[in-house]
Amino acid sequence: MTRTRPRAALLAALAGAAALTGCSGGEERPGGAHGTATAAPQTTPAGPRWQPRPGLAWQWQLDGKADPSADVPVYDIDGFENSAADVARLHRAGRKVICYINVGAWEDFRPDRKAFPRSVLGRPNGWTGERWLDIRRSDVLRPIMERRFDMCRDKGFDAVEPDLVEGYGNDTGFPLTARDQLRYNRMIATIAHERGLSVGLKNDLPQIPQLVDHFDFAVNEECAQYRECGALSPFIEAGKAVFHVEYTEPRSSFCAESRRLGLSSMVKKPELGAWRSPC
C-alpha cells in the first residue's frame, strides 16, 4: 500500500540520478543482458488520453472496494479489488478513475502470483507477502505487466498508478542501478500509453527530470515531511497534476505551500481507507 522510502536509500538514489542527468535520450526498449525486447501489442486506444491538470482534488483508497462518497473528480483505487461495475459507477458520477497496480514487487495475494518465476523474486520489501522484483528481467516482467494493464483498460480505468518504481534505491537483493530503473519505468509508461491509459510516476523524485516527459501525472507520498515537494515542480510546469498525500504532517504545516506549488494535497491514514482530509 503506502511506499515510503528510507532516507539513506533516497540519498543514494539522488547521487545515482545525478550521474545520469542529460543521458535519458530517447526511450530505450528493454533488453540487454537481462532481457529482450518484445513487440508492442496491437491495441487501439478508445480516444484521447486523459491528462489530469494541476489542482484537481482526488481520493486515494486502496483498502477494499471504492467508497464513492468523496465529492472529488479523481479516484485512485486498487485495480484487482475493484470491478468494471465499480469503475462504471464512478464514471457515472463524473469521476476519472486511476488503477493502482504494483509493478515493482511480487504480492502473494494477487491472482496472477504464479506467473512470476522464482528467479525474479528478491528480498522482502517490508510489506507482508511482498518481495522485490528484478526489474532488469523485462523479458519476464513485460508480458505480466501488459496483462495487468490490459485488465485496467478492460475494466474501463482512465489511468494507471504503477507502484514501487524506485527499487534501485532499496535493498532488493539485486544489483539494480538508476539506469535499470529508468529503462523499466519508461517501459511501464509505454505499456500504459499503448493501451490509451494515462500513467503516473509514483515517488522516484531523483529521476523526475528524466521521466517527466514520459508520464502524465505524479503521485507522491510525504514530500512535505521530508521537505522535497519542490522537486515535483517539473510536473506542474508541464501542466501535469501532482497527487500528493501526507500521513503524519498536520495540514497547517504544508497546505499553504502545496497551494503555492499547485499540488493536489491531502492527509490520509496509512491504511488508505475512505477517510481523507484535503487541503
C-alpha positions in Angstrom: 0.0 0.0 0.0 1.9 3.1 1.2 5.5 3.0 -0.1 7.8 5.4 1.8 11.5 5.1 1.3 14.4 5.1 3.7 16.2 8.4 3.8 19.6 6.7 3.2 18.2 5.0 0.1 16.9 8.3 -1.2 20.3 10.0 -0.8 22.0 7.1 -2.7 19.4 7.3 -5.4 19.9 11.1 -5.8 23.6 10.6 -6.3 22.9 7.9 -8.9 20.3 10.0 -10.8 22.7 13.0 -10.8 25.2 10.9 -12.7 22.6 10.2 -15.4 21.5 13.8 -15.9 21.4 14.5 -19.6 21.6 10.8 -20.6 18.0 10.0 -20.8 17.8 10.5 -24.6 15.1 8.7 -26.5 13.1 5.9 -25.0 15.0 2.6 -24.7 13.4 -0.7 -25.4 14.1 -3.2 -22.6 16.7 -5.7 -23.4 20.4 -6.2 -23.0 22.0 -9.0 -21.0 18.9 -9.5 -18.7 16.1 -9.3 -21.2 15.0 -9.0 -24.8 12.5 -6.5 -26.3 9.1 -7.8 -27.2 6.8 -6.4 -29.9 4.2 -3.9 -28.8 0.7 -5.4 -28.7 -1.7 -4.2 -31.3 -4.1 -2.1 -29.3 -6.2 0.8 -30.4 -7.0 3.5 -27.7 -10.7 4.4 -27.5 -10.0 8.1 -27.5 -7.6 10.8 -26.4 -5.6 10.0 -23.4 -6.7 11.8 -20.2 -4.4 14.5 -19.0 -5.1 15.5 -15.4 -4.2 19.1 -14.8 -2.7 20.6 -11.6 -5.0 21.3 -8.7 -7.6 18.5 -9.3 -8.9 17.2 -6.0 -8.6 13.4 -5.6 -9.4 10.4 -3.4 -6.9 7.6 -2.9 -8.5 4.4 -1.5 -6.6 1.1 -1.7 -8.4 -0.7 1.2 -11.2 -2.6 -0.4 -13.8 -1.6 -2.9 -14.1 2.1 -3.6 -16.4 4.1 -1.4 -17.9 6.7 -3.8 -18.9 9.2 -1.2 -16.0 11.6 -1.6 -17.1 14.6 -3.8 -13.9 14.8 -5.9 -13.3 14.4 -9.7 -10.5 11.8 -9.4 -10.4 8.4 -7.7 -7.3 6.2 -7.4 -8.3 2.7 -6.4 -7.0 -0.9 -6.4 -7.1 -2.5 -9.9 -7.6 -6.0 -8.7 -10.1 -5.4 -5.9 -12.5 -3.2 -7.9 -14.6 -4.5 -10.8 -15.7 -2.9 -14.1 -19.0 -2.2 -12.4 -17.2 -0.2 -9.7 -15.3 1.8 -12.2 -18.5 2.4 -14.2 -20.3 3.6 -11.1 -17.6 6.2 -10.5 -17.7 7.3 -14.2 -21.5 7.8 -13.9 -20.8 10.2 -11.1 -18.4 12.2 -13.3 -15.2 10.8 -11.9 -12.0 9.8 -13.6 -10.5 6.6 -12.2 -6.9 5.5 -11.7 -5.9 1.9 -11.5 -3.4 1.1 -8.7 -1.0 -1.7 -9.8 2.2 -2.9 -8.1 4.9 -3.2 -10.8 8.0 -3.3 -8.6 7.2 -6.1 -6.1 5.6 -9.6 -6.2 2.5 -9.9 -4.0 1.5 -13.4 -2.8 -2.2 -12.4 -2.5 -2.7 -11.4 -6.2 -4.5 -13.9 -8.6 -1.5 -13.8 -11.0 1.1 -14.6 -8.4 2.1 -17.9 -10.1 3.0 -16.1 -13.3 6.2 -14.8 -11.6 9.2 -17.3 -11.7 11.2 -17.5 -8.5 14.3 -16.2 -10.4 12.8 -12.6 -10.4 11.8 -12.6 -6.8 14.1 -10.7 -4.5 14.1 -9.8 -0.8 11.0 -8.9 1.2 10.2 -5.2 0.9 8.8 -4.8 4.4 5.1 -5.5 3.5 3.6 -8.8 4.3 3.6 -11.2 1.4 5.7 -9.0 -0.9 9.1 -9.3 -2.5 11.1 -7.0 -4.7 11.2 -7.8 -8.4 14.3 -8.0 -10.6 13.3 -5.2 -13.0 16.2 -6.0 -15.3 14.2 -9.1 -16.5 11.9 -7.3 -18.9 11.6 -10.5 -20.9 9.7 -12.0 -17.9 8.0 -8.9 -16.4 6.8 -7.1 -19.5 4.2 -9.7 -20.5 2.9 -9.9 -16.9 2.6 -6.1 -16.7 0.9 -6.0 -20.1 -1.7 -8.4 -18.9 -2.2 -6.3 -15.7 -2.6 -3.1 -17.7 -5.0 -5.0 -20.1 -7.1 -5.6 -17.0 -7.1 -1.9 -16.1 -8.1 -1.0 -19.6 -10.8 -3.7 -19.9 -12.3 -2.6 -16.6 -12.6 0.9 -18.0 -10.0 2.8 -16.0 -8.7 6.1 -17.3 -5.1 5.8 -15.9 -2.7 3.7 -14.0 -0.7 4.3 -10.8 2.3 1.9 -11.1 3.7 1.4 -7.6 7.3 0.7 -6.4 9.1 2.2 -9.4 12.2 3.1 -7.4 13.6 -0.3 -6.3 17.1 0.8 -7.4 17.3 2.9 -4.1 16.4 -0.1 -1.9 17.9 -3.3 -0.7 16.1 -5.6 -3.3 18.6 -8.4 -3.4 19.5 -7.4 -7.0 22.3 -5.0 -8.1 19.8 -2.6 -9.6 21.1 0.7 -11.0 19.4 4.1 -11.7 19.8 3.3 -15.4 17.9 0.0 -14.9 15.1 1.9 -13.2 14.9 4.5 -15.9 14.6 1.8 -18.6 12.0 -0.1 -16.6 9.9 3.0 -15.8 9.9 4.1 -19.4 8.8 0.6 -20.4 5.9 0.8 -17.9 4.8 4.2 -19.3 4.9 2.8 -22.8 2.8 -0.2 -21.8 0.1 2.2 -20.4 0.2 4.5 -23.3 -0.2 1.6 -25.8 -3.5 0.9 -24.1 -4.7 4.5 -24.2 -4.2 4.9 -20.4 -2.6 7.8 -18.7 0.2 6.9 -16.3 1.6 8.5 -13.1 5.1 8.5 -11.8 5.0 7.3 -8.2 7.5 9.0 -5.9 11.0 8.4 -7.5 11.9 12.1 -7.1 15.5 11.9 -8.2 14.5 10.7 -11.7 11.8 13.3 -12.4 14.0 15.3 -14.8 14.5 12.2 -16.9 10.9 10.9 -16.7 8.5 13.9 -16.6 8.1 13.7 -20.4 7.1 10.0 -20.2 4.5 10.3 -17.5 1.2 12.2 -17.5 1.0 13.0 -13.7 2.8 12.2 -10.5 1.7 10.5 -7.2 3.7 11.4 -4.2 3.9 10.4 -0.5 5.3 12.6 2.2 7.2 15.2 0.2 6.2 17.8 2.8 7.5 15.7 5.7 10.9 15.4 4.0 10.9 19.0 2.5 11.1 17.7 -1.0 7.9 19.0 -2.7 9.8 21.5 -4.8 11.3 18.5 -6.7 7.8 17.9 -8.2 7.7 21.3 -9.9 8.6 19.9 -13.3 5.2 18.2 -13.5 3.3 21.3 -12.5 5.3 23.4 -15.0 4.4 20.9 -17.7 0.7 21.2 -16.8 0.5 17.8 -15.2 -1.2 17.1 -11.9 0.7 16.1 -8.8 -1.5 14.0 -6.4 0.1 14.2 -3.0 -0.6 12.7 0.5 0.9 13.2 3.9 0.3 10.8 6.8 1.7 12.5 9.9 2.1 16.1 9.0 -0.8 18.5 10.1 -2.4 20.3 7.2 -1.4 23.6 8.8 2.3 22.7 8.2 2.1 22.1 4.4 -1.2 23.1 2.8 -0.2 26.7 2.1 3.0 25.5 0.4 1.1 22.9 -1.5 -1.3 25.5 -2.9 1.6 27.7 -3.9 3.2 24.9 -5.7 -0.1 23.7 -7.3 -0.1 20.3 -5.7 -3.3 18.3 -5.1 -2.7 17.5 -1.4 -4.5 15.8 1.5 -3.8 13.9 4.7 -4.6 10.2 4.7 -4.3 7.4 7.3 -1.6 4.9 6.2 -4.1 2.1 5.6 -5.6 4.2 2.8 -9.2 3.7 3.6 -12.0 6.1 2.6 -11.1 8.8 5.2 -9.4 11.9 3.8 -8.6 15.4 5.0 -7.8 17.6 2.0 -6.0 21.0 1.8 
